[in-house]
Amino acid sequence: MQDLKISKRKPSYPIIDKLHDYLSEYNRNIHIPIFYEDLLRFQGSIVVYDQNDEDTLWIRVYYNEFEREEIDESLKKVYTILHSDGNESIFPFLSVDAIDYCTFGNSKPFRIKIRNILNDNFTYFYVKIADASRIYGLELEHMLSPYNLNFLVNNNTLIEEHIAGIPGDVFIKDFLPNCSKAEKSQIAKEFVKFNERCMIRLLGDMRSYNYVIVPTHDFDHVVYKIRAIDFDQQSYEGKFNIYRPQFFKENIKMVEMVSDTFQKLSIDQYKIEERSILVKRLKSFNDRIGALLDCMEHDILSKDEYVDSLKMKIFEYTQDVKFKKCKTMGQILKSGLDFLTHNYENIKPNGLY
């Protein structure tokens, strides 16, 4: 287990015209009535504590009466655009219960709590700065993971739907010790597949608080899935192991569980299964992912030294000379997905566990 170092502050990369065109083509680039900067005009705040009275690193923000009314109406509009057709007829039944702001991490998001006053059901969405890395990460997650993602972009503002689940660090601490042997085996399998998926699509920094565990009750057991919730570190870092969740100390309990549960043969089989599924997804999204990768190939998403370091490390892993010719992170990712498509059953395990 390594103590991997993440770059302290990843810069925010602008959205190039080519990416804007892509987002418009696939109905992600839509006019919204409020921008990230509008929410920064809060007048005061209080700390948000969890049920154990611990600081959540979120603050609840407040606006003057005139601005709050306008902001609430705009946020309701955003909610209806995100989840339906933008119809304002449901506005009287919606309440903006809270606007929270997080100063931790790169994205500094606002979290909006929307409640239906007729039945008290509520949900969240997030307002963030529209960093290109994050948008590429969201789109790749939408196409290459088992999960669809809903988000909107307008100029420099990104609206993301909430991904429900138990934060990985909370699950590992409070829930994992009480799981049965069969449940631990299933979670271990999911972690192997999650690790493989992140590595192949170059999604970095999957420490335990950057993914969630999603339990689903089947008729005779609980099925657990692992979902990424933070996409800031898509194709940025130069260290290959940062794209492999197994190497973060925060995930050591998960790695130990995999080692205690499976023999190497089973681990390799689950990796091959995940690669096979990724190839099928690549083929089903052929035109769309081709258009996205074309944007990434022409975009600057990292430092030159990070690109050089990563491409040489992957070249050592694959012995494919195409990686040595890459000049951008997008080219590295495209070369990696091409390599996967043609060699997914023969990629060497590399002793990951």
N, C-alpha and C positions, 0 to 999 in steps of 0.2 A: 504494500500500500504506500503510495507516494503522497507527499504534501504538495499538491500542485499549486502553482502560483498563477492566479488570473490577473491580467492587466488591470491596474487599479481603476482606470477610467477609460472605457472604450469611447472613442469619439462618435458623435451622431453623424451618420452619413446622409446627405441629401438624396431626394428621389429624383433620378434623372428623367428626362422627357420620355425615353424609351420605356421605362418602368411605369410612368403615368399612363402611357398609351396602353400598356398591358392591363393595368388595373381598370381602365375604362372599358376595354374589350370584354373583361370578365365581371363587370358590374361591381367592382370594388371601389371605384373612384366615383363617389356620389356627393352631391351638394348636401351639406349639413348646416344647421343654423347656428352653430356655436363652435368656437375654436378653443384649443388648449389654453391659449393666453387669456381668454375671457375668464376662465376658472381661477386664474392666479390672482384675481382682484379681491380676494377675501379680506375681511376686516379683522378677523380674529379666529382663534382655534383652541381646542382642548385635546389632550392626549386620549387616545382610544385604548382601553385596557381589555384584556380577554377575561374569561370567566374565572381565571385564577389570579386576577389583579396584576397581571404582568403586562408591561408595555408592548403593544403590538407593532410599534414603529409607524403606525398610522396616526394622523391627527384629524379631528373632525373640524371642518372649516365653516365659517359663517360669513354672510354677506349682508350689506345693508338692505333694508326692506324693499326698496325700489329695484335694486339689481337682482335680488333673490327671486322675485316674481318673474322677471324676464328670463333668468337662468333656468328656473324650474320648467317654464313653458318650452324652452329650447331643448332641455334634456328629455322631456316627454316626447318631443318630436323625434329626437335621435333614437329613442327606444322604439318608437313605432316604425321608423325606417329600418332599424336593425332587425326587428323581429316580425314585421308584417309589411304592409304596403304604404306606410306613412299616413294612414287615415287618422284624422284628428278627432273623430267621433268618440274615441275611447278616453280622451284627455280627462273628462270629469271623473273617471274611475281610477285614475293614476295619481300616486303621490310620490314625490321625491323625498324619501324619508331621511336620507343622509348623503353628504358629499364629503368623502375622506380623501386625504392627501398623504402620500408616502414620500418621504425625503430620502429613503434608503435605496441604494442601487442607481443604475443608470437612467431608467425611464421616468422616475418621479411621477408615477401615475396618479390620476384622480379615480377613485372608486365610487360609483353612483349606485345607490340602493333605490330601486323602484318597487313600489308596492301597489297591488290592486286593492283598493279600499273595500270592494264588495266581498272579498273572501280572504283577505290578509295574505295571499300568496305574494312572495317577493322574489326578486332576482337582482343581479348586479351587472353592470358593464363598466368598462374602463375607458378613460380618455387619456391618451398619451401623445407625446411628440412622435411624429411619423418618421422614425429612423428607417432607412432603407434596409439595414440588416434585419431588423425586426419584421419587416414586411416580407422579405424573402423567406425568413424562418416560418412565418405563419402560412404562407402559400405552400411551402414544401411540406409542412405538417399536414395541411389539408389534403395534399395529393399522395404523400408517401406513408402516412400513418393510417391506422384504422379509423381515424376520427375526422369528421368534417368540422371546419372552423368558420365562424361568421365574423367578419370585420369590415369596416368601412374606412376609406381614406379621403380626406379633402385638404388639399394644399399640405400644410405641415401638421395636420391633426389626424390621429389614428383612433378609431373607436373599436374596441375589442369586446366580444361577449365574454362572460365569466365561464371559466372551466371548473365545474364542480368536482369536488373530491377531498380526500383527507391529505393535507400537506405531508410529504414524505417523511420529514423529520418528526412530525407529530405521530405519524403511523408507526415508525420504527421504535419510538420511545414508549408509546402508550398502548398500541394495539398488537404489534407483532409478537410480543412475549406471550400473549394469550391465544395466539392462533394454533390450530391443531397441526399435526404433522402433515396431513394432506393439504391444508391451506398453505403452509409454508412451502411445500413442494410446488404448488401452483404459482405462488408469488415469485419463487426462485426462477421458475421457467419464464415468467413474464419479464423479470429483470434481465435475464440473458438476452431475450429478444429486444427489449428496450435498449440495452447497451449496444447491441449490434446495429439497430436502426439509427441511433444517434451517431455512431461512428461512421456509418456509410454516408449519411446525409450531412455530416459535418456540423452537427448541432452541439455546441460546447457548453460547459459549465452546468452540467446536470447534477449539481449537488442536491442533497435530499430536500431542501426547501424550494427547489426549482421544478419539482414535479409533484404530482398528486397520485394517490392510490384511490382507485374508484371501485368500491365493492358493489356488486350486483347480485341480488338474491335470486337464485334459480329455485326450482321447486324442491330440491333436496340438498342444496349446498350454496355457498357463496362463491361467486366468481370475482377474482381481483384483476384489475387492469392498471397499467401505469401510463400516465399521460404527462407530457411536458407542458409547463405553463409559462415558461420564460424563454423568449426567442431572441434576446438581445445578442447572444454570442453565436449567431449563425455565421459560419465561415469567416471568423476574424482571427483567432489565435494561431500562432505558428507551431505550437507544441501539439503533436498528434494525440497524446494521451488526454488532453483536455476535452477531446470529443468522445471519450470513453468513460462513462459514469463510474465504472468499476474502480478507477484509480483515485477517486476522491475519498478522503478519510471519512467524510460525512456518510458515505455509503458502505462503510466497512461491515456493518451488521448484515447487509444484503449480500455482500460478497461472501462472507463466512457461511451464510445460509446456503448459497449456491454450492460452495465447496463441500459442505457437510451433506448435502442432499443428492448431488449428481456426480456420476463418474464423467470423465472427460468425453467419452463416447456420446453420452446423452447431451452434454453441453454443445458439442459439435453438431449434433443432429438438429438441435433447436436453432442454432445459427443458420444452418442450411435452410431450414423452414422459413426463417425470417427473410433471408436473401431471396428465396423463391417468391415469397409474397411481394416483396419490393419490386422484383422484376415484373410481376403481373400488374402491379399498380403503375409502374412506368409505362407499360404498353397501353394500359387503359386510358392514361392521361397523355398519350403520346404528343399530340399537337400542343396542348396547353403547357406541359412541362418543358417542351422544346422551346416555346416562346419565352418562358420564364428564364431558362438557362441562357438563352440568347441575350436577355437583358443583363444577367449576372456576368456573362463573359466580358461585356463592355463596360462594366461598372467597377469602381474602385471601392472595395469594402474592407481593406486592411492595409497594413504597412508592407512595403516591398520586402523587408527582411522576414516578415511573418510568412509571406507567400513563398519565398525561397526556402525557408526552413521546412515548411509543411510539405511542399512538393517533393523535396529530397527524402524526407522521412517516408512518405507514401511510396516513392520509387523504391526505396530499400525493401519495403513490405511487398510490393507487387512485381518489381523488376520490369515494369512497363515504361518504356522510354518516353511515352506521351506525357507523363507527368513532368519530366525534366524540361519540357518545352513550354510549360504553363507560365503565364505572366500575370494572371489574376486569380483570385479565389474562385470565381465563377468557372474558369477554365479547369481548375483542379477538381471542382465538384462534378462538372460535366464528364471529365475523363474518368473519375471514380465511378460514376453511374454507368458509363459505357463499359468499363472494365467489369463491373458487376453483371451487367446484362449478358456478357459473353462468357463469363467464368464463374458464375455464382456457386456452382457445385464443387469447384476445384480450388477456391480461395483457401489458402492455408490458415488454420486456426490461430497460429502465432502464439500459442500458449497463453491465452488471455486469462485463464484462471489456474 
